[in-house]
């Protein structure tokens, strides 16, 4: 498989890179084509635009969305095939106003990728929260109800269009090709704040 020919049911991966004062991080998504893609270049650009729209809606306006890369699900081939990767540059700031002191990048917004069977997926977003968004109860930090509702409403508004009619989020596993694919039914903002070390960047898809 290459990105020039994407058939119905095939899975691709996308990564959205963010920047803030010298720090760089990314979030990963697995996306399945729900029909054969006849215009891959335009369709992949459209996916990148939709992912940027989602992330801009929940990130603070001090975070810069720098780039989206989209690749085939299978690891890079040997020798390298440039048709397995597409990269789209952006200079899009987040849209949430920073109304209080910004929490460190280790404090992550936790969004569940809900599925019908098995464990839900997790998305941890850095650079989304300020001190006014959270409260500590019972020695545990969580989102204030107002912040939870505001971010969930932004996600719900985005979800009305989602990735477009030819694509859907999935959780996929197996190598080199996915052997288990579970459609994501929705994105649910959790009231939990998850702390994750910033240098924890290694990503390995479970076989």
Secondary structure in CASP SS format (residue, H / E / C, confidence):
PFRMAT SS
TARGET T0000
AUTHOR 0000-0000-0000
METHOD secondary structure of the structure
MODEL  1
X C 1.00
X E 1.00
X C 1.00
X C 1.00
X E 1.00
X E 1.00
X C 1.00
X C 1.00
X C 1.00
X C 1.00
X E 1.00
X E 1.00
X E 1.00
X E 1.00
X E 1.00
X E 1.00
X E 1.00
X E 1.00
X E 1.00
X E 1.00
X C 1.00
X C 1.00
X E 1.00
X E 1.00
X E 1.00
X E 1.00
X E 1.00
X E 1.00
X E 1.00
X E 1.00
X E 1.00
X E 1.00
X E 1.00
X C 1.00
X C 1.00
X C 1.00
X E 1.00
X C 1.00
X C 1.00
X H 1.00
X H 1.00
X H 1.00
X H 1.00
X H 1.00
X H 1.00
X H 1.00
X H 1.00
X H 1.00
X H 1.00
X H 1.00
X H 1.00
X H 1.00
X H 1.00
X H 1.00
X H 1.00
X H 1.00
X H 1.00
X H 1.00
X C 1.00
X E 1.00
X C 1.00
X C 1.00
X C 1.00
X E 1.00
X E 1.00
X E 1.00
X E 1.00
X E 1.00
X E 1.00
X E 1.00
X E 1.00
X E 1.00
X C 1.00
X C 1.00
X C 1.00
X C 1.00
X C 1.00
X C 1.00
X C 1.00
X C 1.00
X C 1.00
X H 1.00
X H 1.00
X H 1.00
X E 1.00
X E 1.00
X E 1.00
X E 1.00
X E 1.00
X E 1.00
X E 1.00
X E 1.00
X E 1.00
X C 1.00
X C 1.00
X E 1.00
X C 1.00
X C 1.00
X C 1.00
X C 1.00
X C 1.00
X E 1.00
X C 1.00
X C 1.00
X C 1.00
X C 1.00
X E 1.00
X E 1.00
X E 1.00
X E 1.00
X E 1.00
X E 1.00
X E 1.00
X E 1.00
X C 1.00
X C 1.00
X C 1.00
X C 1.00
X C 1.00
X C 1.00
X E 1.00
X E 1.00
X E 1.00
X E 1.00
X E 1.00
X C 1.00
X C 1.00
X C 1.00
X C 1.00
X E 1.00
X H 1.00
X H 1.00
X H 1.00
X E 1.00
X E 1.00
X E 1.00
X E 1.00
X C 1.00
X C 1.00
X E 1.00
X E 1.00
X E 1.00
X E 1.00
X C 1.00
X H 1.00
X H 1.00
X H 1.00
X H 1.00
X H 1.00
X H 1.00
X H 1.00
X H 1.00
X H 1.00
X H 1.00
X H 1.00
X H 1.00
X H 1.00
X H 1.00
X H 1.00
X C 1.00
X C 1.00
X C 1.00
X C 1.00
X C 1.00
X C 1.00
X C 1.00
X E 1.00
X E 1.00
X E 1.00
X E 1.00
X E 1.00
X E 1.00
X E 1.00
X C 1.00
X C 1.00
X C 1.00
X C 1.00
X C 1.00
X C 1.00
X E 1.00
X E 1.00
X E 1.00
X E 1.00
X C 1.00
X C 1.00
X E 1.00
X E 1.00
X E 1.00
X E 1.00
X E 1.00
X E 1.00
X E 1.00
X E 1.00
X E 1.00
X E 1.00
X C 1.00
X C 1.00
X C 1.00
X C 1.00
X C 1.00
X C 1.00
X C 1.00
X C 1.00
X C 1.00
X C 1.00
X C 1.00
X C 1.00
END
